[in-house]
Amino acid sequence: MRPTAEQIETYRRDGFLILPEWLSPAEVDSVRNRMEPLFLRHEWATGVAPDEVNFTAGTTPADRTRQLCNVWKADPAVAAVVLSARNGEFAAALEGLDGMRLIQDNLLWKPPSGRALGAHRDAEYLEFLDPVNMTTCWMALDDTRADTGTIYYVRGSHHWPHTARGGEFHAPEDWLAHAHAVAPPGDPFDLVPVEVPAGGAAFHHGWMMHGSPPNDRADAERRSVVSHLAWSGTRHHPTNRHPIYSRYLRPGSVQLDPAFFPIVWQA
């Protein structure tokens, strides 16, 4: 799967590309069927836990967006979707690159009336990569609408000057606070919601400002699965370390081990 010339132009101008169709119904069902075992019971099919587990039933407040990171290590059904060569080939074409590897996946579950996720830029969290780069494939597991806490993009914000991370990520009072703080004076600040049926997707640039407001609906949830991809030649930064992902470095090397950062597509 490769984008058209028009889609590439749109992506590079706006910093994102929304696709109403991406996953098959079978793929959507395969991941949705794993949500409750993974989130509510922490059933890891492979016996290996995800790298980040940001929800524990009965402990985490019920209105928080539930998040797991690197679920591909824990569950084959999720792995089949986030490691798909289709995601990597499409992302590589958008960026003009010769290959893509998975840096991290996310499984996200915003419950009915769930709270916001703060606006941020993925690259702000990637000091441990060299070069700092990421292309995200965000895939909807439910129909998304502007009022169900869907992801919102600030069109063109990947052209803003690069900034450090800021604001709160989980359940902030003002989910756009960081975005407003770093937006250049006079920027039109054009917010665009991702409104797609289940199985739709959106690709976005690593410096794209995005987040999601509270879910205003008490009768709808918003579930999604995400592939965070980077150029296949990306290395670990020689000095910057991450408390989780730097554990996978081999001693004396800055190469990213494909056992932990799999290459999903290469020209």
C-alpha positions as CSV (number, residue, x, y, z in Angstrom):
1,M,0.0,0.0,0.0
2,R,1.4,3.3,-1.1
3,P,-0.1,6.9,-0.9
4,T,-0.9,8.9,-3.9
5,A,1.1,11.9,-4.9
6,E,-1.9,14.1,-3.7
7,Q,-1.9,12.3,-0.3
8,I,1.9,12.8,0.1
9,E,1.5,16.5,-0.7
10,T,-1.4,16.8,1.9
11,Y,0.7,15.0,4.5
12,R,3.8,17.2,4.1
13,R,1.7,20.4,4.0
14,D,-0.6,19.7,6.9
15,G,1.5,17.2,8.9
16,F,-1.2,14.5,8.9
17,L,-3.3,12.4,6.6
18,I,-6.7,11.0,7.5
19,L,-7.9,7.7,5.9
20,P,-11.5,6.6,6.3
21,E,-10.5,3.0,5.5
22,W,-7.4,1.1,6.7
23,L,-8.0,-1.9,8.9
24,S,-10.2,-4.8,7.7
25,P,-13.3,-5.6,9.9
26,A,-11.5,-8.8,10.9
27,E,-8.4,-6.9,12.1
28,V,-10.6,-4.5,14.1
29,D,-12.4,-7.4,15.8
30,S,-9.2,-9.2,16.5
31,V,-7.8,-6.3,18.6
32,R,-11.1,-5.3,20.2
33,N,-11.6,-8.8,21.4
34,R,-8.3,-8.5,23.3
35,M,-9.0,-5.2,25.0
36,E,-10.8,-6.5,28.1
37,P,-8.3,-9.4,28.8
38,L,-5.4,-7.0,28.4
39,F,-6.6,-4.0,30.2
40,L,-9.0,-5.4,32.9
41,R,-7.2,-8.7,33.7
42,H,-3.6,-8.1,32.5
43,E,-3.7,-11.4,30.6
44,W,-0.4,-11.4,28.6
45,A,-0.8,-14.2,26.0
46,T,3.0,-14.5,25.5
47,G,3.8,-14.3,29.2
48,V,5.7,-11.0,28.6
49,A,4.1,-7.8,29.9
50,P,4.0,-4.6,27.8
51,D,6.8,-2.1,28.5
52,E,4.3,0.4,30.0
53,V,1.1,-0.6,31.8
54,N,-0.8,2.6,32.6
55,F,-4.1,1.1,33.8
56,T,-4.9,-1.3,36.6
57,A,-8.6,-2.1,37.2
58,G,-9.8,-1.0,40.6
59,T,-6.8,1.2,41.1
60,T,-6.6,3.7,38.2
61,P,-9.4,6.2,38.3
62,A,-12.2,4.9,36.0
63,D,-12.4,8.2,34.0
64,R,-8.8,8.0,32.8
65,T,-7.8,7.0,29.3
66,R,-6.3,3.5,29.6
67,Q,-2.9,3.0,27.9
68,L,-0.6,0.1,27.3
69,C,2.7,0.5,25.4
70,N,4.5,-2.2,23.4
71,V,1.7,-4.6,23.6
72,W,3.1,-6.5,20.6
73,K,5.5,-8.2,23.0
74,A,2.5,-9.4,25.1
75,D,-0.2,-10.3,22.5
76,P,0.0,-11.8,19.0
77,A,-3.3,-10.3,17.8
78,V,-2.0,-6.8,18.5
79,A,1.4,-7.6,17.1
80,A,-0.2,-8.7,13.8
81,V,-1.6,-5.2,13.4
82,V,1.1,-2.9,14.7
83,L,4.0,-4.8,13.0
84,S,2.2,-4.9,9.6
85,A,4.5,-4.1,6.6
86,R,1.5,-2.1,5.2
87,N,1.9,0.5,8.0
88,G,5.6,0.8,7.4
89,E,5.5,1.0,3.6
90,F,2.8,3.7,3.6
91,A,4.6,5.7,6.3
92,A,8.0,5.5,4.5
93,A,6.4,6.8,1.3
94,L,4.9,9.7,3.1
95,E,8.3,10.6,4.5
96,G,10.4,9.7,1.5
97,L,12.4,7.1,3.5
98,D,13.7,3.6,2.5
99,G,12.5,1.7,5.5
100,M,10.6,1.8,8.8
101,R,10.9,0.2,12.2
102,L,8.6,0.1,15.2
103,I,9.8,2.2,18.1
104,Q,6.6,1.7,20.2
105,D,3.0,0.7,19.9
106,N,0.1,2.0,22.0
107,L,-3.3,0.5,22.9
108,L,-5.6,3.2,24.0
109,W,-9.1,3.0,25.6
110,K,-10.9,6.2,26.4
111,P,-14.1,5.2,28.3
112,P,-17.5,7.0,28.1
113,S,-17.1,10.4,29.7
114,G,-13.3,9.8,29.9
115,R,-10.9,12.6,30.5
116,A,-8.6,14.3,28.1
117,L,-5.1,13.5,26.9
118,G,-2.9,16.6,26.8
119,A,-1.7,18.1,23.5
120,H,1.9,17.2,22.7
121,R,4.3,16.4,19.9
122,D,5.7,12.8,19.9
123,A,9.2,14.0,19.0
124,E,9.4,15.9,22.3
125,Y,9.7,12.5,24.0
126,L,12.3,11.0,21.7
127,E,15.6,12.4,23.0
128,F,17.0,8.9,23.1
129,L,16.7,8.5,19.3
130,D,19.3,9.7,16.7
131,P,18.0,11.3,14.6
132,V,14.8,12.3,16.5
133,N,12.1,11.2,14.1
134,M,8.8,9.4,14.2
135,T,5.8,8.8,12.0
136,T,2.6,7.6,13.6
137,C,-0.1,5.3,12.3
138,W,-3.2,5.8,14.5
139,M,-5.9,3.2,13.9
140,A,-9.5,3.6,15.1
141,L,-11.3,0.6,16.7
142,D,-14.5,2.5,17.1
143,D,-16.4,5.1,15.1
144,T,-14.8,8.4,16.1
145,R,-16.6,11.8,16.2
146,A,-15.6,15.2,17.4
147,D,-17.5,14.7,20.7
148,T,-16.2,11.3,21.6
149,G,-12.7,12.4,22.6
150,T,-11.1,11.7,19.3
151,I,-7.6,12.8,18.4
152,Y,-7.3,16.4,17.2
153,Y,-4.4,17.9,15.1
154,V,-3.2,21.4,14.9
155,R,-2.8,21.7,11.2
156,G,0.7,22.7,10.1
157,S,2.2,22.6,13.6
158,H,5.0,20.3,12.4
159,H,6.4,23.4,10.9
160,W,6.6,25.2,14.2
161,P,10.0,25.6,15.9
162,H,11.0,22.5,17.9
163,T,10.3,22.7,21.6
164,A,10.8,20.6,24.8
165,R,7.9,18.6,26.2
166,G,5.5,20.4,28.5
167,G,2.1,20.3,30.1
168,E,0.3,17.3,31.6
169,F,-0.4,14.2,29.5
170,H,-3.0,12.2,31.5
171,A,-6.2,14.0,32.4
172,P,-5.1,17.7,32.3
173,E,-7.6,20.4,33.2
174,D,-6.7,22.2,29.9
175,W,-5.7,19.7,27.3
176,L,-4.5,22.5,24.9
177,A,-2.3,24.4,27.4
178,H,1.0,23.2,26.0
179,A,-0.1,23.7,22.4
180,H,-1.0,27.4,23.1
181,A,2.2,27.9,25.1
182,V,4.5,27.0,22.2
183,A,2.4,28.1,19.2
184,P,4.1,30.9,17.2
185,P,2.4,34.3,17.4
186,G,-0.2,34.7,14.8
187,D,-0.5,31.0,14.0
188,P,-4.1,30.3,12.8
189,F,-4.3,27.3,15.2
190,D,-6.6,25.2,13.0
191,L,-7.8,22.3,15.0
192,V,-8.9,19.2,13.0
193,P,-10.7,16.2,14.6
194,V,-10.1,12.7,13.2
195,E,-13.6,11.5,12.4
196,V,-13.5,8.1,10.8
197,P,-15.4,4.8,11.1
198,A,-13.9,1.9,12.9
199,G,-11.0,0.7,10.8
200,G,-10.1,4.2,9.7
201,A,-6.7,5.6,10.4
202,A,-4.6,8.8,10.5
203,F,-0.8,9.2,9.9
204,H,1.0,12.1,11.5
205,H,4.5,13.6,11.6
206,G,6.6,13.4,14.7
207,W,6.4,17.2,15.3
208,M,2.7,17.4,14.8
209,M,0.9,18.9,17.8
210,H,-2.0,16.7,18.8
211,G,-4.1,15.5,21.7
212,S,-7.6,14.6,22.6
213,P,-10.3,16.4,24.6
214,P,-12.6,14.7,27.1
215,N,-15.2,12.2,25.8
216,D,-18.4,14.2,26.0
217,R,-20.5,11.1,25.3
218,A,-21.7,8.8,28.1
219,D,-22.8,6.3,25.5
220,A,-19.6,5.9,23.5
221,E,-16.0,4.8,24.0
222,R,-13.0,5.5,21.9
223,R,-10.5,2.7,21.4
224,S,-7.5,2.8,19.1
225,V,-4.3,1.0,18.3
226,V,-1.1,2.8,17.3
227,S,2.1,2.1,15.5
228,H,4.9,4.7,16.2
229,L,7.4,4.2,13.5
230,A,10.8,5.6,12.8
231,W,13.3,5.4,9.9
232,S,14.9,1.9,9.9
233,G,18.4,3.5,10.1
234,T,17.6,5.3,13.4
235,R,20.1,4.6,16.1
236,H,20.1,5.2,19.9
237,H,21.5,8.6,20.9
238,P,25.1,8.1,22.1
239,T,24.5,9.8,25.5
240,N,20.7,10.4,26.1
241,R,19.0,7.6,27.9
242,H,15.4,6.6,28.3
243,P,14.3,4.9,31.6
244,I,12.6,2.1,29.7
245,Y,13.7,1.8,26.1
246,S,17.4,2.3,26.7
247,R,17.4,-1.1,28.6
248,Y,17.4,-2.7,25.2
249,L,20.8,-1.4,24.1
250,R,23.7,-3.8,23.7
251,P,26.8,-2.8,25.7
252,G,29.0,-0.5,23.7
253,S,26.6,-0.1,20.8
254,V,24.1,2.5,19.7
255,Q,22.4,0.3,17.2
256,L,18.7,-0.4,17.8
257,D,18.3,-4.2,18.2
258,P,15.6,-5.4,15.7
259,A,14.5,-8.0,18.3
260,F,13.1,-5.1,20.4
261,F,12.7,-2.4,17.6
262,P,11.5,-4.5,14.7
263,I,12.0,-3.4,11.1
264,V,8.5,-3.7,9.6
265,W,9.3,-2.7,6.0
266,Q,12.4,-2.1,4.0
267,A,12.7,-1.1,0.3
